[in-house]
Amino acid sequence: MVEQPNGAPVYVDPDYVEPDLDEVARLIEAQPFATLITDEPELRIAHVPVQLRRPAADELEIAAHVAGQDPFAESIRLGAQVLVSVVGPSVYVTPSWYASRGLPTYNFVAIELRGRAVPLTDPEAVRAHLMRLVADHERGLHPDESKARWKVDDWARDRTTELLPELQAFTMKVQTVTAKVKMGQNRTAGDRVGVMTALQESSRGDHQVVEELMRARYDGDGLPHSGGSDG
C-alpha cells in the first residue's frame, strides 16, 4: 500500500495535498517525463520517461530505463532507493486576474514518489516495458483511434533487440507518494473564476491545461465541486 507521509522532505501546505491515488496516477500519466534522484552510492540524477503501473487499487509501480553507460545504471543494479519527481503543468498567476487584492503566484502540480529500484535483467521483460512505453505515448499523442498511430515494424523490433544490452531498465514499487496540486485553493471563489476565465481566453497551451485542472475542481462560480478535496 502506498503511504502519504506527514514528514515528507518536500513541504506541502495541507490545502494543496492531493490524497486521491487515482488522480495522482492520472496526473503522472498526463506528464510522464520525470527526474530520478538517488544518493546511493552517491548523488546521481537522470531524466527519463516513466511508465506507471497499477498492480492494485492502492498500489503504484514505476517502470523506466536509463542508458547502460549512465552512472545511474550502477545505482539501479545496486537496488538503490530512488526519488521520482514529476513536475506537471504550471502557470504564472497575475493578481490582475483576481476579483480581490492579492500577490503574484504560481498554480502547479508537483509529485514525488519514493521506492527501491529493482533491476530488470530478463531481455523479454525489458522489451515488454519498451513496447508498452511506446504504445502509451502513441495513445497519448493520438487519443482518437481513427488517427494513424506509429506501430513497431520488423525493422524497429530488430533494432530494439540490438539496443537491449545497452539499456538498464528497472521497476520501482512506490512506497511513499507526496502530491502537491496548487490550484487556487487559498483564494476566494471570485478570484478562482477570474483566473479560470483568463486562462480559458489565453491561446497558450499550458494555460489551457491548467484551466482544465481548475475546472475539474471548481464550478462556474469558483466553488469546489461536490465531494471535492478542497476545503
Contacts in CASP RR format, 6 or more apart in sequence:
PFRMAT RR
TARGET T0000
AUTHOR 0000-0000-0000
METHOD contacts of the structure
MODEL  1
MVEQPNGAPVYVDPDYVEPDLDEVARLIEAQPFATLITDEPELRIAHVPV
QLRRPAADELEIAAHVAGQDPFAESIRLGAQVLVSVVGPSVYVTPSWYAS
RGLPTYNFVAIELRGRAVPLTDPEAVRAHLMRLVADHERGLHPDESKARW
KVDDWARDRTTELLPELQAFTMKVQTVTAKVKMGQNRTAGDRVGVMTALQ
ESSRGDHQVVEELMRARYDGDGLPHSGGSDG
1 58 0 8 1.000
1 59 0 8 1.000
2 21 0 8 1.000
2 58 0 8 1.000
2 59 0 8 1.000
2 60 0 8 1.000
2 174 0 8 1.000
2 175 0 8 1.000
2 176 0 8 1.000
2 177 0 8 1.000
3 175 0 8 1.000
3 176 0 8 1.000
3 177 0 8 1.000
4 17 0 8 1.000
4 19 0 8 1.000
4 176 0 8 1.000
4 177 0 8 1.000
4 178 0 8 1.000
4 179 0 8 1.000
5 176 0 8 1.000
5 178 0 8 1.000
8 112 0 8 1.000
8 176 0 8 1.000
8 178 0 8 1.000
9 112 0 8 1.000
9 178 0 8 1.000
10 110 0 8 1.000
10 112 0 8 1.000
10 178 0 8 1.000
10 180 0 8 1.000
12 178 0 8 1.000
12 179 0 8 1.000
12 180 0 8 1.000
13 180 0 8 1.000
13 182 0 8 1.000
13 186 0 8 1.000
15 185 0 8 1.000
15 186 0 8 1.000
15 230 0 8 1.000
15 231 0 8 1.000
16 180 0 8 1.000
16 181 0 8 1.000
16 182 0 8 1.000
16 185 0 8 1.000
17 179 0 8 1.000
17 180 0 8 1.000
17 181 0 8 1.000
17 229 0 8 1.000
18 24 0 8 1.000
18 27 0 8 1.000
18 179 0 8 1.000
18 180 0 8 1.000
18 181 0 8 1.000
18 229 0 8 1.000
19 179 0 8 1.000
19 229 0 8 1.000
20 229 0 8 1.000
21 57 0 8 1.000
21 58 0 8 1.000
21 60 0 8 1.000
21 177 0 8 1.000
23 179 0 8 1.000
23 181 0 8 1.000
24 60 0 8 1.000
24 111 0 8 1.000
24 177 0 8 1.000
24 179 0 8 1.000
25 52 0 8 1.000
25 54 0 8 1.000
25 60 0 8 1.000
27 86 0 8 1.000
27 88 0 8 1.000
27 109 0 8 1.000
27 111 0 8 1.000
27 179 0 8 1.000
27 181 0 8 1.000
28 50 0 8 1.000
28 52 0 8 1.000
28 86 0 8 1.000
28 111 0 8 1.000
29 52 0 8 1.000
29 136 0 8 1.000
30 88 0 8 1.000
31 86 0 8 1.000
31 87 0 8 1.000
31 88 0 8 1.000
31 89 0 8 1.000
31 109 0 8 1.000
32 49 0 8 1.000
32 50 0 8 1.000
32 51 0 8 1.000
32 52 0 8 1.000
32 86 0 8 1.000
32 136 0 8 1.000
32 137 0 8 1.000
33 47 0 8 1.000
33 48 0 8 1.000
33 49 0 8 1.000
33 50 0 8 1.000
33 86 0 8 1.000
34 47 0 8 1.000
34 48 0 8 1.000
34 49 0 8 1.000
34 50 0 8 1.000
34 64 0 8 1.000
34 84 0 8 1.000
34 85 0 8 1.000
34 86 0 8 1.000
35 45 0 8 1.000
35 46 0 8 1.000
35 47 0 8 1.000
35 84 0 8 1.000
35 85 0 8 1.000
35 86 0 8 1.000
35 87 0 8 1.000
36 45 0 8 1.000
36 46 0 8 1.000
36 47 0 8 1.000
36 48 0 8 1.000
36 64 0 8 1.000
36 66 0 8 1.000
36 72 0 8 1.000
36 82 0 8 1.000
36 83 0 8 1.000
36 84 0 8 1.000
36 85 0 8 1.000
37 43 0 8 1.000
37 44 0 8 1.000
37 45 0 8 1.000
37 82 0 8 1.000
37 83 0 8 1.000
37 84 0 8 1.000
37 85 0 8 1.000
38 44 0 8 1.000
38 72 0 8 1.000
38 75 0 8 1.000
38 80 0 8 1.000
38 81 0 8 1.000
38 82 0 8 1.000
38 83 0 8 1.000
38 117 0 8 1.000
39 81 0 8 1.000
40 75 0 8 1.000
40 78 0 8 1.000
40 79 0 8 1.000
40 80 0 8 1.000
40 81 0 8 1.000
41 74 0 8 1.000
41 75 0 8 1.000
41 78 0 8 1.000
41 80 0 8 1.000
44 71 0 8 1.000
44 72 0 8 1.000
44 75 0 8 1.000
45 72 0 8 1.000
46 66 0 8 1.000
46 70 0 8 1.000
46 72 0 8 1.000
48 64 0 8 1.000
48 65 0 8 1.000
48 66 0 8 1.000
49 64 0 8 1.000
49 133 0 8 1.000
49 137 0 8 1.000
50 62 0 8 1.000
50 63 0 8 1.000
50 64 0 8 1.000
50 84 0 8 1.000
50 86 0 8 1.000
51 62 0 8 1.000
51 63 0 8 1.000
51 64 0 8 1.000
51 129 0 8 1.000
51 132 0 8 1.000
51 133 0 8 1.000
51 136 0 8 1.000
52 60 0 8 1.000
52 61 0 8 1.000
52 62 0 8 1.000
53 60 0 8 1.000
53 61 0 8 1.000
53 62 0 8 1.000
53 63 0 8 1.000
53 171 0 8 1.000
54 60 0 8 1.000
54 61 0 8 1.000
55 61 0 8 1.000
55 173 0 8 1.000
59 173 0 8 1.000
59 174 0 8 1.000
60 113 0 8 1.000
60 173 0 8 1.000
60 174 0 8 1.000
60 177 0 8 1.000
61 171 0 8 1.000
61 172 0 8 1.000
61 173 0 8 1.000
61 174 0 8 1.000
62 84 0 8 1.000
62 113 0 8 1.000
62 171 0 8 1.000
62 172 0 8 1.000
62 174 0 8 1.000
63 120 0 8 1.000
63 129 0 8 1.000
63 132 0 8 1.000
63 133 0 8 1.000
63 169 0 8 1.000
63 170 0 8 1.000
63 171 0 8 1.000
63 172 0 8 1.000
64 169 0 8 1.000
64 170 0 8 1.000
64 172 0 8 1.000
65 120 0 8 1.000
65 126 0 8 1.000
65 129 0 8 1.000
65 130 0 8 1.000
65 167 0 8 1.000
65 168 0 8 1.000
65 169 0 8 1.000
65 170 0 8 1.000
66 72 0 8 1.000
66 73 0 8 1.000
66 76 0 8 1.000
66 167 0 8 1.000
66 168 0 8 1.000
67 73 0 8 1.000
67 166 0 8 1.000
67 167 0 8 1.000
67 168 0 8 1.000
68 166 0 8 1.000
68 167 0 8 1.000
68 168 0 8 1.000
69 166 0 8 1.000
70 168 0 8 1.000
72 168 0 8 1.000
73 168 0 8 1.000
75 82 0 8 1.000
75 117 0 8 1.000
76 82 0 8 1.000
76 117 0 8 1.000
76 119 0 8 1.000
76 168 0 8 1.000
76 170 0 8 1.000
77 119 0 8 1.000
77 168 0 8 1.000
79 116 0 8 1.000
79 117 0 8 1.000
79 118 0 8 1.000
79 119 0 8 1.000
80 116 0 8 1.000
80 117 0 8 1.000
81 114 0 8 1.000
81 115 0 8 1.000
81 116 0 8 1.000
81 117 0 8 1.000
82 114 0 8 1.000
82 115 0 8 1.000
82 116 0 8 1.000
82 117 0 8 1.000
82 172 0 8 1.000
83 112 0 8 1.000
83 113 0 8 1.000
83 114 0 8 1.000
83 115 0 8 1.000
84 112 0 8 1.000
84 113 0 8 1.000
84 114 0 8 1.000
84 172 0 8 1.000
84 174 0 8 1.000
85 110 0 8 1.000
85 111 0 8 1.000
85 112 0 8 1.000
86 109 0 8 1.000
86 110 0 8 1.000
86 111 0 8 1.000
86 112 0 8 1.000
86 113 0 8 1.000
87 108 0 8 1.000
87 109 0 8 1.000
87 110 0 8 1.000
87 111 0 8 1.000
88 108 0 8 1.000
88 109 0 8 1.000
88 110 0 8 1.000
88 111 0 8 1.000
89 108 0 8 1.000
89 109 0 8 1.000
89 206 0 8 1.000
89 209 0 8 1.000
89 210 0 8 1.000
89 213 0 8 1.000
90 106 0 8 1.000
90 107 0 8 1.000
90 108 0 8 1.000
90 109 0 8 1.000
90 206 0 8 1.000
90 210 0 8 1.000
91 106 0 8 1.000
91 107 0 8 1.000
91 108 0 8 1.000
91 199 0 8 1.000
91 206 0 8 1.000
91 207 0 8 1.000
91 210 0 8 1.000
92 104 0 8 1.000
92 106 0 8 1.000
93 104 0 8 1.000
93 105 0 8 1.000
93 106 0 8 1.000
93 107 0 8 1.000
93 195 0 8 1.000
94 104 0 8 1.000
95 101 0 8 1.000
95 102 0 8 1.000
95 103 0 8 1.000
95 104 0 8 1.000
97 191 0 8 1.000
97 194 0 8 1.000
97 195 0 8 1.000
97 197 0 8 1.000
97 198 0 8 1.000
98 187 0 8 1.000
98 190 0 8 1.000
98 191 0 8 1.000
98 194 0 8 1.000
98 195 0 8 1.000
99 188 0 8 1.000
99 190 0 8 1.000
99 191 0 8 1.000
99 193 0 8 1.000
99 194 0 8 1.000
100 188 0 8 1.000
100 190 0 8 1.000
100 191 0 8 1.000
102 191 0 8 1.000
106 182 0 8 1.000
107 182 0 8 1.000
107 183 0 8 1.000
107 184 0 8 1.000
107 195 0 8 1.000
107 210 0 8 1.000
107 213 0 8 1.000
107 214 0 8 1.000
108 180 0 8 1.000
108 182 0 8 1.000
109 179 0 8 1.000
109 180 0 8 1.000
109 181 0 8 1.000
109 182 0 8 1.000
109 213 0 8 1.000
110 179 0 8 1.000
110 180 0 8 1.000
111 177 0 8 1.000
111 178 0 8 1.000
111 179 0 8 1.000
111 180 0 8 1.000
112 177 0 8 1.000
112 178 0 8 1.000
112 179 0 8 1.000
113 172 0 8 1.000
113 174 0 8 1.000
113 176 0 8 1.000
113 177 0 8 1.000
114 174 0 8 1.000
114 175 0 8 1.000
114 176 0 8 1.000
114 177 0 8 1.000
115 172 0 8 1.000
115 173 0 8 1.000
115 174 0 8 1.000
115 175 0 8 1.000
115 176 0 8 1.000
116 172 0 8 1.000
116 173 0 8 1.000
116 175 0 8 1.000
117 170 0 8 1.000
117 171 0 8 1.000
117 172 0 8 1.000
118 170 0 8 1.000
118 171 0 8 1.000
118 172 0 8 1.000
118 173 0 8 1.000
119 168 0 8 1.000
119 169 0 8 1.000
119 170 0 8 1.000
120 126 0 8 1.000
120 129 0 8 1.000
120 169 0 8 1.000
120 170 0 8 1.000
120 171 0 8 1.000
123 164 0 8 1.000
125 169 0 8 1.000
126 164 0 8 1.000
126 167 0 8 1.000
126 169 0 8 1.000
127 160 0 8 1.000
127 161 0 8 1.000
127 164 0 8 1.000
129 169 0 8 1.000
130 160 0 8 1.000
130 169 0 8 1.000
131 152 0 8 1.000
131 160 0 8 1.000
134 150 0 8 1.000
134 152 0 8 1.000
138 149 0 8 1.000
138 150 0 8 1.000
138 151 0 8 1.000
139 149 0 8 1.000
141 149 0 8 1.000
142 148 0 8 1.000
142 149 0 8 1.000
152 160 0 8 1.000
181 213 0 8 1.000
183 210 0 8 1.000
183 213 0 8 1.000
183 214 0 8 1.000
183 217 0 8 1.000
184 191 0 8 1.000
184 192 0 8 1.000
184 195 0 8 1.000
184 214 0 8 1.000
185 230 0 8 1.000
185 231 0 8 1.000
187 195 0 8 1.000
189 218 0 8 1.000
189 221 0 8 1.000
189 222 0 8 1.000
189 223 0 8 1.000
190 221 0 8 1.000
190 222 0 8 1.000
192 214 0 8 1.000
192 218 0 8 1.000
192 222 0 8 1.000
193 218 0 8 1.000
193 220 0 8 1.000
193 221 0 8 1.000
193 222 0 8 1.000
195 214 0 8 1.000
196 211 0 8 1.000
196 214 0 8 1.000
196 215 0 8 1.000
196 218 0 8 1.000
196 220 0 8 1.000
196 222 0 8 1.000
198 207 0 8 1.000
199 207 0 8 1.000
199 208 0 8 1.000
199 210 0 8 1.000
199 211 0 8 1.000
199 214 0 8 1.000
200 208 0 8 1.000
200 211 0 8 1.000
202 208 0 8 1.000
202 211 0 8 1.000
216 225 0 8 1.000
217 224 0 8 1.000
217 225 0 8 1.000
217 228 0 8 1.000
217 229 0 8 1.000
217 230 0 8 1.000
218 224 0 8 1.000
218 225 0 8 1.000
218 230 0 8 1.000
219 225 0 8 1.000
224 230 0 8 1.000
224 231 0 8 1.000
END
